[in-house]
């Protein structure tokens, strides 16, 4: 089923001509030039780091390196990237265009398990600069991928073409405005999600407002991911559900289209001008929406699939939810979750949601995962419970090793080892104590009348709910800690994978059992199922080696079985909240069917007829793209080998905009270590050019690490990159046994003897 459309999609229909620009181009501001002065050694090192020459790319894919194709692995420099970089350097300056071997490698991964090294990284400071860079991209046919924090899990924030990175120094991309006592907040894409909630809390305190508000989406990475990614992926989270995601809480947006046009949906004049200049685009959207709304079976499918979390493909619920007579509203909504493939969102306005202050949580253990799912279905249909998280048997084994969890929930370690016991973490909230008590009572009443068996001694009673944060945070810390525990225990050189599926809660138990069986079939003994049960959303966590073709084939077979089970047997979502990316792009048609899939291609061609915006993401003609361009990690040092490349550390790093981030330092160090080992094993006389470039760059990257351990504060597996750097500095000064005289000892030989 997933291969059925490959031939058809290659015969693309003609698309509208390139969209016209609304805004006049501005000339670049004159640059101030200071009188020359002698640079310090540190400045010389920084200059050398920033002016490294690009190396010839390593062979990728098949065919001649001089033949460009707009597919992953074939975007080679046939002259177009050289011309693009020349023009953009004239616009923005040399320091904002990165094309050296080391830093392009450093930007070659996001939080997924893929690697694509960009031809160039362009750091942009403003919307106007985005417009300018897109102009150069159109002129030279160089596709562009946008990147905010780079915490995406499905390979949507990497490219082997041009990576446009938000450079958020100072106030760049970080402006905001809070209105209506916190009920509305306008944000730029460089703000971190958790930071926005802190700003809203400070606003409430300063203005003495009655109610605390927050943004609706609450992904696990909220303290690291940025608004740009939250919007681009339509992220949700533990308590967000469907009703509070970006699609349902967004009021307005400001978006830059591929032709450089800026549309501000909050500005009547901008909407009117856009309606005149882009009549063809809007007519195309209206036409598609009208066809969708005239097709009863398709409308039924769309309504059904968006009752649960779904980020597979484009947000085509926009084509069903809004009148064809209001295409700008359709445009606004279909841009959400489009992963940078339709345009660049430069500003959004959210309608916030109340953050209720009174909370209580219960951790209930069930004899079987189907019992836990049956209880979830009851809670969803009969209560207004705020959150329900599920833990499978493997997850509970890990929880049972946590002393506080074992103390608060002794039933965990009493479950049969070979059974499929499970647990639910249930949270109720209220505006005050009475509202909280009423919510707890509603949950207990519904579960008591359900007939579902439970192992917890407190049963379905209010006593099972803990209102003391010191106690209920033990539950939530265990939930947040499961992913790093699984990832941190993996075999060195393997990758932690995190799949993300959903179905209706009445089918969740059966689907869970099937998925457990699929993991057992392929020998994934460490696989865990956990997630947002109230939304039928499961996260599948497992460790995967890609060291040989056998392991790769095992992964491909696993993915095929999972996708067929979730999409075809249970009518579920292959990506509930992590975005399609490259990871399930080959399976979009399997989930949605040919008719809806072809509509998605129509939308893509309408907005981006030359496929310049993040091509290959969401929609991809290659049926095997999910198993290509895999990132291969290597053992380098025990202090950093457990890194899962999530990128949560980056926003805490003092030198993130100076040289490399902790994630990037680890990736570069691993690659450099592998090249050194290969060089030693080869017996060659001279080091290869690429290794020399890495070593020269590493010297500055190591020297600029603050080694203050701030990266560890956000790292889910508690890696302190500073410890690695301090260890390497110590070895350089003191040396290793059997090595030549270390630098520290060599310098000491020239010092005068101490006075007697």
Secondary structure in CASP SS format (residue, H / E / C, confidence):
PFRMAT SS
TARGET T0000
AUTHOR 0000-0000-0000
METHOD secondary structure of the structure
MODEL  1
X C 1.00
X C 1.00
X C 1.00
X C 1.00
X C 1.00
X H 1.00
X H 1.00
X H 1.00
X H 1.00
X H 1.00
X C 1.00
X C 1.00
X C 1.00
X C 1.00
X C 1.00
X C 1.00
X C 1.00
X C 1.00
X C 1.00
X C 1.00
X C 1.00
X C 1.00
X C 1.00
X C 1.00
X C 1.00
X C 1.00
X C 1.00
X C 1.00
X C 1.00
X C 1.00
X C 1.00
X C 1.00
X C 1.00
X C 1.00
X C 1.00
X C 1.00
X C 1.00
X C 1.00
X C 1.00
X C 1.00
X H 1.00
X H 1.00
X H 1.00
X H 1.00
X H 1.00
X H 1.00
X H 1.00
X H 1.00
X H 1.00
X H 1.00
X C 1.00
X C 1.00
X C 1.00
X C 1.00
X C 1.00
X C 1.00
X C 1.00
X C 1.00
X C 1.00
X C 1.00
X C 1.00
X C 1.00
X C 1.00
X C 1.00
X C 1.00
X C 1.00
X C 1.00
X C 1.00
X C 1.00
X C 1.00
X C 1.00
X C 1.00
X C 1.00
X C 1.00
X C 1.00
X C 1.00
X C 1.00
X C 1.00
X C 1.00
X H 1.00
X H 1.00
X H 1.00
X H 1.00
X H 1.00
X H 1.00
X H 1.00
X H 1.00
X H 1.00
X H 1.00
X H 1.00
X H 1.00
X H 1.00
X C 1.00
X H 1.00
X H 1.00
X H 1.00
X E 1.00
X E 1.00
X C 1.00
X C 1.00
X H 1.00
X H 1.00
X H 1.00
X H 1.00
X H 1.00
X H 1.00
X C 1.00
X C 1.00
X C 1.00
X C 1.00
X C 1.00
X C 1.00
X C 1.00
X E 1.00
X C 1.00
X C 1.00
X C 1.00
X C 1.00
X C 1.00
X E 1.00
X E 1.00
X E 1.00
X E 1.00
X E 1.00
X C 1.00
X C 1.00
X H 1.00
X H 1.00
X H 1.00
X H 1.00
X H 1.00
X H 1.00
X H 1.00
X H 1.00
X H 1.00
X H 1.00
X H 1.00
X H 1.00
X H 1.00
X H 1.00
X C 1.00
X C 1.00
X C 1.00
X E 1.00
X E 1.00
X E 1.00
X E 1.00
X C 1.00
X C 1.00
X C 1.00
X C 1.00
X C 1.00
X C 1.00
X C 1.00
X C 1.00
X C 1.00
X C 1.00
X C 1.00
X C 1.00
X C 1.00
X C 1.00
X E 1.00
X E 1.00
X E 1.00
X E 1.00
X E 1.00
X C 1.00
X C 1.00
X C 1.00
X C 1.00
X C 1.00
X C 1.00
X C 1.00
X C 1.00
X C 1.00
X E 1.00
X E 1.00
X E 1.00
X E 1.00
X H 1.00
X H 1.00
X H 1.00
X C 1.00
X E 1.00
X E 1.00
X E 1.00
X E 1.00
X C 1.00
X C 1.00
X C 1.00
X C 1.00
X E 1.00
X H 1.00
X H 1.00
X H 1.00
X H 1.00
X H 1.00
X H 1.00
X H 1.00
X H 1.00
X H 1.00
X H 1.00
X H 1.00
X H 1.00
X H 1.00
X H 1.00
X H 1.00
X C 1.00
X C 1.00
X C 1.00
X C 1.00
X C 1.00
X E 1.00
X E 1.00
X C 1.00
X C 1.00
X C 1.00
X E 1.00
X C 1.00
X C 1.00
X C 1.00
X C 1.00
X C 1.00
X C 1.00
X C 1.00
X E 1.00
X H 1.00
X H 1.00
X H 1.00
X H 1.00
X H 1.00
X H 1.00
X H 1.00
X C 1.00
X C 1.00
X C 1.00
X E 1.00
X C 1.00
X C 1.00
X C 1.00
X C 1.00
X C 1.00
X C 1.00
X C 1.00
X C 1.00
X H 1.00
X H 1.00
X H 1.00
X H 1.00
X E 1.00
X E 1.00
X E 1.00
X E 1.00
X E 1.00
X E 1.00
X E 1.00
X C 1.00
X C 1.00
X C 1.00
X C 1.00
X C 1.00
X E 1.00
X E 1.00
X E 1.00
X C 1.00
X C 1.00
X C 1.00
X H 1.00
X H 1.00
X H 1.00
X H 1.00
X H 1.00
X H 1.00
X H 1.00
X H 1.00
X H 1.00
X H 1.00
X C 1.00
X H 1.00
X H 1.00
X H 1.00
X H 1.00
X H 1.00
X H 1.00
X H 1.00
X H 1.00
X H 1.00
X H 1.00
X H 1.00
X H 1.00
X H 1.00
X H 1.00
X H 1.00
X C 1.00
X C 1.00
X H 1.00
X H 1.00
X H 1.00
X H 1.00
X H 1.00
X H 1.00
X H 1.00
X H 1.00
X H 1.00
X H 1.00
X C 1.00
X C 1.00
X C 1.00
X C 1.00
X C 1.00
X C 1.00
X C 1.00
X C 1.00
X C 1.00
X C 1.00
X C 1.00
X H 1.00
X H 1.00
X H 1.00
X H 1.00
X H 1.00
X C 1.00
X C 1.00
X C 1.00
X C 1.00
X C 1.00
X H 1.00
X H 1.00
X H 1.00
X H 1.00
X H 1.00
X H 1.00
X H 1.00
X H 1.00
X C 1.00
X C 1.00
X C 1.00
X C 1.00
X C 1.00
X C 1.00
X C 1.00
X C 1.00
X C 1.00
X E 1.00
X E 1.00
X E 1.00
X E 1.00
X E 1.00
X E 1.00
X E 1.00
X E 1.00
X C 1.00
X E 1.00
X E 1.00
X C 1.00
X C 1.00
X C 1.00
X E 1.00
X E 1.00
X E 1.00
X E 1.00
X E 1.00
X E 1.00
X E 1.00
X E 1.00
X E 1.00
X C 1.00
X C 1.00
X H 1.00
X H 1.00
X H 1.00
X H 1.00
X H 1.00
X H 1.00
X H 1.00
X H 1.00
X H 1.00
X H 1.00
X H 1.00
X H 1.00
X H 1.00
X H 1.00
X C 1.00
X C 1.00
X C 1.00
X C 1.00
X E 1.00
X E 1.00
X E 1.00
X E 1.00
X E 1.00
X C 1.00
X H 1.00
X H 1.00
X H 1.00
X H 1.00
X H 1.00
X H 1.00
X H 1.00
X H 1.00
X C 1.00
X C 1.00
X H 1.00
X H 1.00
X H 1.00
X H 1.00
X H 1.00
X H 1.00
X C 1.00
X H 1.00
X H 1.00
X H 1.00
X H 1.00
X H 1.00
X C 1.00
X C 1.00
X C 1.00
X C 1.00
X C 1.00
X C 1.00
X C 1.00
X E 1.00
X E 1.00
X E 1.00
X E 1.00
X E 1.00
X E 1.00
X E 1.00
X E 1.00
X E 1.00
X C 1.00
X C 1.00
X H 1.00
X H 1.00
X H 1.00
X H 1.00
X H 1.00
X H 1.00
X H 1.00
X H 1.00
X H 1.00
X H 1.00
X H 1.00
X H 1.00
X H 1.00
X H 1.00
X H 1.00
X H 1.00
X C 1.00
X C 1.00
X C 1.00
X C 1.00
X C 1.00
X C 1.00
X C 1.00
X C 1.00
X C 1.00
X C 1.00
X C 1.00
X C 1.00
X C 1.00
X H 1.00
X H 1.00
X H 1.00
X E 1.00
X E 1.00
X C 1.00
X C 1.00
X H 1.00
X H 1.00
X H 1.00
X H 1.00
X H 1.00
X H 1.00
X H 1.00
X H 1.00
X H 1.00
X H 1.00
X H 1.00
X H 1.00
X H 1.00
X H 1.00
X H 1.00
X H 1.00
X H 1.00
X H 1.00
X H 1.00
X H 1.00
X C 1.00
X C 1.00
X C 1.00
X C 1.00
X C 1.00
X C 1.00
X E 1.00
X E 1.00
X E 1.00
X E 1.00
X E 1.00
X E 1.00
X E 1.00
X E 1.00
X C 1.00
X C 1.00
X H 1.00
X H 1.00
X H 1.00
X H 1.00
X H 1.00
X H 1.00
X H 1.00
X H 1.00
X H 1.00
X H 1.00
X H 1.00
X H 1.00
X H 1.00
X H 1.00
X H 1.00
X H 1.00
X H 1.00
X C 1.00
X C 1.00
X C 1.00
X C 1.00
X C 1.00
X C 1.00
X E 1.00
X E 1.00
X E 1.00
X E 1.00
X E 1.00
X H 1.00
X H 1.00
X H 1.00
X C 1.00
X E 1.00
X E 1.00
X E 1.00
X E 1.00
X E 1.00
X E 1.00
X E 1.00
X E 1.00
X C 1.00
X C 1.00
X C 1.00
X C 1.00
X H 1.00
X H 1.00
X H 1.00
X H 1.00
X H 1.00
X H 1.00
X H 1.00
X H 1.00
X H 1.00
X H 1.00
X H 1.00
X H 1.00
X H 1.00
X H 1.00
X H 1.00
X H 1.00
X H 1.00
X H 1.00
X H 1.00
X H 1.00
X H 1.00
X C 1.00
X C 1.00
X C 1.00
X E 1.00
X C 1.00
X E 1.00
X C 1.00
X C 1.00
X C 1.00
X C 1.00
X C 1.00
X C 1.00
X C 1.00
X C 1.00
X C 1.00
X H 1.00
X H 1.00
X H 1.00
X H 1.00
X H 1.00
X H 1.00
X H 1.00
X H 1.00
X C 1.00
X H 1.00
X H 1.00
X H 1.00
X H 1.00
X H 1.00
X H 1.00
X H 1.00
X H 1.00
X H 1.00
X H 1.00
X H 1.00
X H 1.00
X H 1.00
X H 1.00
X C 1.00
X C 1.00
X C 1.00
X C 1.00
X C 1.00
X E 1.00
X C 1.00
X C 1.00
X C 1.00
X C 1.00
X C 1.00
X C 1.00
X C 1.00
X C 1.00
X C 1.00
X C 1.00
X C 1.00
X H 1.00
X H 1.00
X H 1.00
X C 1.00
X C 1.00
X E 1.00
X C 1.00
X C 1.00
X C 1.00
X C 1.00
X C 1.00
X C 1.00
X C 1.00
X C 1.00
X C 1.00
X C 1.00
X C 1.00
X C 1.00
X C 1.00
X C 1.00
X C 1.00
X C 1.00
X C 1.00
X C 1.00
X C 1.00
X H 1.00
X H 1.00
X H 1.00
X C 1.00
X C 1.00
X C 1.00
X C 1.00
X C 1.00
X C 1.00
X C 1.00
X C 1.00
X C 1.00
X H 1.00
X H 1.00
X H 1.00
X H 1.00
X H 1.00
X H 1.00
X H 1.00
X H 1.00
X H 1.00
X H 1.00
X H 1.00
X H 1.00
X H 1.00
X H 1.00
X H 1.00
X H 1.00
X H 1.00
X H 1.00
X H 1.00
X H 1.00
X H 1.00
X C 1.00
X C 1.00
X C 1.00
X C 1.00
X C 1.00
X C 1.00
X H 1.00
X H 1.00
X H 1.00
X H 1.00
X H 1.00
X H 1.00
X H 1.00
X H 1.00
X H 1.00
X H 1.00
X H 1.00
X H 1.00
X H 1.00
X H 1.00
X H 1.00
X C 1.00
X C 1.00
X C 1.00
X C 1.00
X C 1.00
X C 1.00
X H 1.00
X H 1.00
X H 1.00
X H 1.00
X H 1.00
X C 1.00
X C 1.00
X C 1.00
X C 1.00
X C 1.00
X C 1.00
X H 1.00
X H 1.00
X H 1.00
X H 1.00
X H 1.00
X H 1.00
X H 1.00
X H 1.00
X H 1.00
X H 1.00
X H 1.00
X H 1.00
X H 1.00
X H 1.00
X C 1.00
X C 1.00
X C 1.00
X C 1.00
X C 1.00
X C 1.00
X C 1.00
X C 1.00
X H 1.00
X H 1.00
X H 1.00
X H 1.00
X H 1.00
X H 1.00
X C 1.00
X C 1.00
X C 1.00
X C 1.00
X C 1.00
X C 1.00
X C 1.00
X C 1.00
END
